[in-house]
Amino acid sequence: MHPPVSRHAPAARLDRMLSPIHRWIWRDHDRRVQKLLRFGETETDGGRDLLRAAELTSDPLLRRLYLVHATDEQRHGMLFRRRAAAMLSAKRQCDMTPIADLSAPSGHGLDDLEVDQETDGTMLEKSAASRFTVYRDVLRSDPDTQHVFDDILRDEMFHMNYTLTQLVRVAPERHRRRIWKARLTRMWKAYLRLASALAGVIGGVLLTIYYFVVLPPFAWLAKRAAKNENGGWIAIAPERNKSLRRQY
């Protein structure tokens, strides 16, 4: 077992506030597998972004750092996928529920990068260490998955340190503004995720209310009206049974 890691940066305040929600999300086995597969896709895609950034940058030091970072991201993706596969195997669902069926849509979603449009400074602003710290802390009941995040967080500390150092070097006059811009961007994306989840919950509650409160009176009125209808064939008056010569 890995010793507990105390060198990791503390989680952001917003992520700590959402810890109960994260704990509830990670408690379900299948949902945990899905999130691990999604993280595997995201980390692998992030490695491809960094490889593209290494091709585009004209700074030789950044190119080497991007390549190291890309290698780490590829390894993280492999760790997430291996853990997801191990969880599926432990539950004996590999034959009934293939991994491909549980995988999330590829890509970063809200966090996806347009690498061709990123500068060296903005490429250095992406980090998931705070969120991963919260995930590690809420996974005490699953030490194997917790160790995966523990391992990845060691790399994330290096990524955070080198990105800050290089951001200061690349944009010494504007690095504070870029850092705040990155923080505000992450807060905005976190708000969008929270608002999207809340909208889904509110929509489900409203539909439930409509189904059990609004629709029953209409169903009762429809049944009551149906009782007043005569059953079987109804004879049509002769004057209404003439051939049609006009619309009305």
DRENMARMAR-973634 format. One line per 10 residues: number of its first residue (from 1); their letters; for each residue x, y, z of C-alpha. Coordinates in steps of 0.001 Angstrom, whole numbers. Layout:
REM residues N
NUM) a) X/Y/Z  ...
REM end
This chain:
REM residues 248
1) mhppvsrhap) 0/0/0  1145/3501/-764  1766/5805/2179  -582/8739/2440  541/11691/389  687/15011/2192  2568/16955/-471  -441/17436/-2671  -1916/20851/-3035  -5140/21306/-1051
11) aarldrmlsp) -8381/21158/-2962  -10049/24379/-4007  -12799/25691/-1756  -15517/25053/-4336  -14386/21436/-4790  -14359/20921/-1001  -17891/22302/-772  -19014/19761/-3367  -17387/16823/-1544  -20745/15333/-388
21) ihrwiwrdhd) -21979/15306/-3989  -18729/13705/-5192  -18969/11106/-2410  -22508/10227/-3474  -21494/9985/-7143  -18485/7759/-6487  -20376/5470/-4112  -22119/3606/-6957  -19953/870/-8535  -21142/1238/-12130
31) rrvqkllrfg) -20993/5016/-11999  -17454/4755/-10637  -16451/2563/-13561  -17993/5017/-16016  -16148/7951/-14481  -12843/6073/-14534  -13343/5254/-18210  -14259/8869/-18892  -11126/10053/-17108  -9079/7563/-19111
41) etetdggrdl) -10460/9050/-22327  -9850/12595/-21110  -6273/11950/-19988  -5418/10219/-23254  -6981/13047/-25241  -5048/15534/-23099  -1840/13704/-23988  -2654/14163/-27681  -3303/17871/-27071  91/18219/-25414
51) lraaeltsdp) 1829/16385/-28258  226/18847/-30665  1321/21723/-28421  4893/20369/-28475  4780/20475/-32275  3489/24050/-32336  5628/25731/-29678  8858/27444/-30697  10286/27194/-27155  12645/24161/-26833
61) llrrlylvha) 12239/23923/-23041  8454/23943/-23294  8642/21336/-26024  10525/18944/-23730  8167/19635/-20829  5110/19132/-23021  6475/15766/-24179  7061/14654/-20576  3596/15871/-19637  2057/14051/-22598
71) tdeqrhgmlf) 3759/10817/-21529  2333/11239/-18027  -1160/11844/-19411  -981/8694/-21512  82/6718/-18443  -2767/8209/-16418  -5244/7156/-19071  -3871/3617/-18915  -4131/3571/-15100  -7761/4681/-15195
81) rrraaamlsa) -8696/2111/-17833  -6895/-701/-16005  -8667/112/-12762  -12040/225/-14522  -11331/-3149/-16135  -10305/-4603/-12771  -13534/-3398/-11178  -15581/-4926/-13965  -13690/-8183/-13683  -14170/-8269/-9910
91) krqcdmtpia) -17903/-7934/-10385  -17859/-10610/-13100  -19488/-8317/-15631  -16849/-8409/-18343  -18892/-10791/-20501  -22277/-9168/-19864  -21198/-5525/-19926  -18288/-4882/-22278  -16078/-1950/-21389  -16897/-265/-24676
101) dlsapsghgl) -20571/-106/-23680  -19755/1809/-20492  -17295/4272/-21975  -18324/7893/-22084  -18184/10020/-25239  -14589/10767/-26073  -13109/14206/-25685  -12991/16812/-22973  -16431/18310/-23372  -16320/21728/-21707
111) ddlevdqetd) -12580/21389/-21084  -11585/20535/-24634  -8681/22542/-26036  -8281/24058/-29447  -4537/23472/-29459  -3910/25305/-32713  -5364/28445/-31099  -3568/28139/-27755  -442/30109/-26877  2324/28784/-24643
121) gtmleksaas) 869/30743/-21745  -2720/29530/-22062  -1656/25913/-22567  -10/26073/-19133  -3230/26933/-17303  -4940/23514/-17378  -4904/21431/-14197  -7149/18874/-12509  -5160/18441/-9292  -7760/20086/-7056
131) rftvyrdvlr) -10617/17905/-8294  -8499/14747/-8150  -7570/15546/-4542  -11255/15585/-3600  -11877/12345/-5493  -9016/10672/-3654  -10333/11840/-293  -13897/10590/-899  -12715/7139/-2035  -11583/5833/1352
141) sdpdtqhvfd) -13939/2866/928  -12128/1889/-2298  -8381/1969/-1515  -7373/534/-4905  -9068/3371/-6814  -7784/5819/-4203  -4221/4653/-4896  -4727/5361/-8603  -5586/8980/-7825  -2724/9094/-5306
151) dilrdemfhm) -280/8001/-8002  -1634/10475/-10540  -1601/13344/-8044  2167/12946/-7642  2527/13727/-11338  -8/16531/-11104  2140/18252/-8483  5028/18315/-10959  2696/19561/-13691  1390/22359/-11471
161) nytltqlvrv) 4896/23423/-10454  6342/23475/-13950  3299/25183/-15472  3465/28013/-12939  7224/28412/-13355  7024/28409/-17129  4000/30699/-17171  5997/33281/-15231  8877/32844/-17680  6737/32948/-20830
171) aperhrrriw) 4471/35821/-19774  6163/37625/-16846  4027/40765/-17192  712/38999/-17580  1035/35741/-15667  -1137/36843/-12723  -3896/37939/-15051  -3665/34615/-16900  -3847/32668/-13639  -6959/34548/-12557
181) karltrmwka) -8455/34077/-16000  -7840/30336/-15725  -9417/30249/-12245  -12482/32141/-13400  -12771/29854/-16427  -12698/26764/-14206  -15280/28310/-11866  -17537/29105/-14816  -17250/25559/-16176  -17925/24132/-12726
191) ylrlasalag) -21026/26346/-12523  -22193/25096/-15927  -21795/21488/-14814  -23635/22151/-11562  -26395/24096/-13326  -26784/21319/-15895  -27089/18676/-13177  -29521/20855/-11201  -31630/21446/-14311  -31882/17685/-14798
201) viggvlltiy) -33045/17198/-11213  -35577/20031/-11431  -36877/18685/-14749  -37339/15231/-13229  -39209/16669/-10232  -41506/18768/-12434  -42311/15840/-14714  -43098/13697/-11671  -45438/16380/-10321  -47180/16695/-13701
211) yfvvlppfaw) -47590/12928/-13943  -49027/12400/-10465  -50802/15753/-9833  -51752/17413/-13128  -52551/14445/-15379  -54894/12468/-13029  -57701/15111/-13107  -57592/15164/-16918  -57684/11363/-17007  -60659/11372/-14627
221) lakraaknen) -62515/13942/-16769  -61792/11913/-19899  -63196/8736/-18308  -66251/10635/-17087  -66903/12022/-20562  -66462/8565/-22062  -69308/7218/-19882  -71749/9663/-21516  -70850/8436/-24996  -73105/5821/-26595
231) ggwiaiaper) -71367/2585/-27385  -71386/811/-30754  -72453/2226/-34118  -74414/5485/-34164  -76858/6111/-36981  -76288/9251/-39019  -79235/11468/-39859  -80281/11232/-43578  -79718/14952/-44166  -76108/14516/-43008
241) nkslrrqy) -75569/11395/-45138  -75682/13066/-48579  -72772/13026/-51000  -70276/15812/-50400  -70450/18677/-52926  -68652/21281/-50892  -66188/21452/-48062  -68729/22349/-45338
REM end
